[in-house]
Amino acid sequence: MPSATVFFRPEYSTKTFVQVWDSYERFKADYDEFMPLLKGDNSLMKEENVKATYYFLFARYGNNPIVNFDETQFKMKLLSVMATYGPTWERKRQLQESFRKLTEEQLMTGAKQIYNHAFNPSTEPSTQELEELTHINDQNVTNNRKSKMEAYAILWANLHVDSTDEYMNKFKNCFSRFVGDQCPILFEVEEE
């Protein structure tokens, strides 16, 4: 009984992310071309973060079909998401790295409050300015310290939300929500 080998490959009515950008170099070329149109500044994000964005997108959406039939419109949509949310993600990433490096002593250090009082100052303080008096008679200082649990809770809250996951979710509207086969698959079967 003759048989035919059938390879199953999903077929979509639009290209997938990988079919649009099969390498970082092509992605970067489009980034360099379109970003000045979107933001007016080609140095919007550091090179390492543009590269990281590509690889995060590749990992999450690589085989997902794009939502647009027009490839250029898809590119503009995706790069506009980068232009809008990329700089914030870049900064949040730096902050999270700083949070991870804090020592226990730094975490437990609280706010310092200094209260000054001047009896009969020679100059009148202004109520609209933040200028300090040049002469004081009395000073009271309060140094606050957090408990270890409070310090860890604050750190946990700041590290709990992953900035990269939040950033990648911004791109979901660039990809089709229905990832099943969109085109019929035709194959030939040999008959006896």
C-alpha positions as CSV (number, residue, x, y, z in Angstrom):
1,M,0.0,0.0,0.0
2,P,1.7,3.2,-1.1
3,S,1.7,6.1,1.3
4,A,2.5,9.7,1.2
5,T,4.4,11.6,3.8
6,V,2.6,14.7,5.0
7,F,4.4,17.5,6.8
8,F,2.2,19.6,9.0
9,R,3.1,23.2,9.0
10,P,0.6,25.8,10.0
11,E,-0.3,28.2,7.3
12,Y,-1.3,31.7,8.1
13,S,-2.8,34.5,6.0
14,T,0.0,36.8,7.1
15,K,3.7,36.4,7.8
16,T,5.1,35.4,11.2
17,F,7.6,37.6,13.1
18,V,10.5,35.4,12.0
19,Q,9.4,35.7,8.4
20,V,9.5,39.5,8.7
21,W,12.7,39.6,10.6
22,D,14.8,36.5,10.4
23,S,17.9,38.2,11.9
24,Y,18.8,40.9,14.3
25,E,20.7,42.7,11.5
26,R,17.5,43.1,9.4
27,F,15.5,44.2,12.5
28,K,18.2,46.8,13.4
29,A,18.3,48.1,9.8
30,D,14.5,48.7,10.0
31,Y,14.9,50.2,13.5
32,D,17.5,52.6,12.2
33,E,15.4,53.6,9.1
34,F,12.0,54.0,10.8
35,M,12.9,55.2,14.3
36,P,13.9,58.8,13.2
37,L,10.5,59.1,11.6
38,L,8.7,58.0,14.8
39,K,10.8,59.8,17.4
40,G,13.2,62.0,15.5
41,D,16.1,60.6,17.4
42,N,17.9,57.5,16.3
43,S,19.7,57.1,19.6
44,L,16.5,56.5,21.5
45,M,17.5,53.3,23.1
46,K,20.9,51.8,23.8
47,E,22.1,49.3,21.2
48,E,22.1,46.5,23.8
49,N,18.5,47.2,24.6
50,V,17.4,47.3,21.0
51,K,19.1,43.9,20.6
52,A,17.5,42.6,23.8
53,T,14.1,43.7,22.5
54,Y,14.6,41.8,19.3
55,Y,15.5,38.6,21.1
56,F,12.7,38.9,23.6
57,L,10.3,39.5,20.8
58,F,11.8,36.5,18.9
59,A,11.4,34.3,21.9
60,R,7.8,35.3,22.7
61,Y,6.3,36.0,19.3
62,G,8.7,34.4,16.8
63,N,6.3,32.0,15.2
64,N,3.2,34.1,15.7
65,P,1.5,35.6,12.6
66,I,1.5,39.4,12.4
67,V,-1.8,41.1,12.6
68,N,-1.4,43.3,9.5
69,F,-1.5,42.2,5.8
70,D,0.8,45.1,5.0
71,E,4.3,44.3,6.3
72,T,5.4,48.0,6.4
73,Q,2.4,48.9,8.5
74,F,3.3,46.0,10.9
75,K,6.8,47.2,11.2
76,M,5.7,50.8,11.9
77,K,3.2,49.5,14.5
78,L,5.8,47.4,16.3
79,L,8.5,50.1,16.1
80,S,6.1,52.7,17.4
81,V,5.5,50.5,20.4
82,M,9.2,50.4,20.9
83,A,9.4,54.2,20.6
84,T,6.6,54.6,23.1
85,Y,7.5,52.1,25.8
86,G,11.2,51.2,25.1
87,P,12.8,54.1,26.9
88,T,10.7,53.5,30.0
89,W,11.5,49.8,29.9
90,E,15.2,50.6,29.6
91,R,15.0,52.8,32.7
92,K,13.0,50.3,34.7
93,R,15.6,47.7,33.8
94,Q,18.4,49.9,35.2
95,L,16.4,50.5,38.4
96,Q,15.6,46.8,38.9
97,E,19.3,46.1,38.5
98,S,20.1,48.7,41.2
99,F,17.5,47.3,43.5
100,R,19.0,43.8,43.2
101,K,22.4,45.2,44.2
102,L,21.2,46.9,47.4
103,T,22.8,45.6,50.6
104,E,20.7,44.7,53.6
105,E,22.0,47.8,55.4
106,Q,21.0,50.1,52.5
107,L,17.5,48.5,52.5
108,M,17.0,49.1,56.2
109,T,18.1,52.7,56.1
110,G,15.1,55.0,56.4
111,A,14.4,58.7,55.8
112,K,16.3,61.4,57.7
113,Q,14.3,64.4,58.9
114,I,15.8,67.6,60.2
115,Y,13.7,70.2,62.0
116,N,15.3,73.6,62.6
117,H,13.9,76.4,64.7
118,A,15.1,80.0,64.9
119,F,14.1,82.5,67.6
120,N,13.8,86.0,66.4
121,P,15.6,85.6,63.1
122,S,17.0,88.8,61.6
123,T,15.4,87.9,58.2
124,E,11.8,87.0,57.6
125,P,11.2,83.6,56.1
126,S,9.2,83.5,52.9
127,T,6.1,81.3,52.8
128,Q,6.4,80.8,49.0
129,E,10.1,79.7,48.8
130,L,12.0,76.7,50.1
131,E,14.9,78.9,51.2
132,E,16.4,78.0,54.6
133,L,17.1,80.5,57.4
134,T,20.7,81.4,57.7
135,H,20.5,81.4,61.6
136,I,19.1,78.6,63.8
137,N,18.8,78.2,67.5
138,D,17.6,74.7,67.7
139,Q,17.8,71.5,65.6
140,N,16.0,68.2,66.0
141,V,17.1,65.2,63.8
142,T,15.1,62.0,63.3
143,N,16.8,59.0,61.7
144,N,14.3,56.3,60.7
145,R,15.2,52.7,60.3
146,K,13.1,50.0,58.7
147,S,12.7,46.5,60.1
148,K,14.2,43.8,58.0
149,M,10.7,42.5,57.1
150,E,9.6,46.0,56.0
151,A,12.8,46.4,53.9
152,Y,12.3,43.1,52.2
153,A,8.7,43.8,51.6
154,I,9.6,47.0,49.8
155,L,12.3,45.3,47.8
156,W,9.9,42.4,46.9
157,A,7.3,44.9,45.7
158,N,9.8,46.6,43.4
159,L,11.2,43.4,42.0
160,H,7.9,41.5,41.8
161,V,6.7,43.1,38.6
162,D,9.1,42.1,35.9
163,S,9.7,45.1,33.6
164,T,10.5,43.0,30.6
165,D,7.3,41.0,30.8
166,E,5.4,44.2,31.1
167,Y,7.2,45.6,28.1
168,M,6.7,42.5,25.9
169,N,2.9,42.5,26.7
170,K,2.7,45.9,25.0
171,F,3.5,44.2,21.7
172,K,0.6,41.7,21.8
173,N,-1.6,43.9,19.6
174,C,0.9,43.5,16.8
175,F,0.2,39.8,16.5
176,S,-2.8,37.8,15.6
177,R,-4.8,36.5,18.6
178,F,-6.0,33.5,16.6
179,V,-2.9,31.4,15.9
180,G,-4.6,28.3,14.5
181,D,-4.4,27.5,10.8
182,Q,-5.9,30.3,8.8
183,C,-5.4,28.8,5.4
184,P,-6.5,25.3,4.3
185,I,-3.6,22.8,4.0
186,L,-3.8,20.9,0.8
187,F,-1.8,17.7,0.3
188,E,-1.7,14.9,-2.1
189,V,-2.2,11.3,-1.2
190,E,-1.2,8.6,-3.7
191,E,-4.0,6.0,-4.4
192,E,-3.5,2.4,-5.3
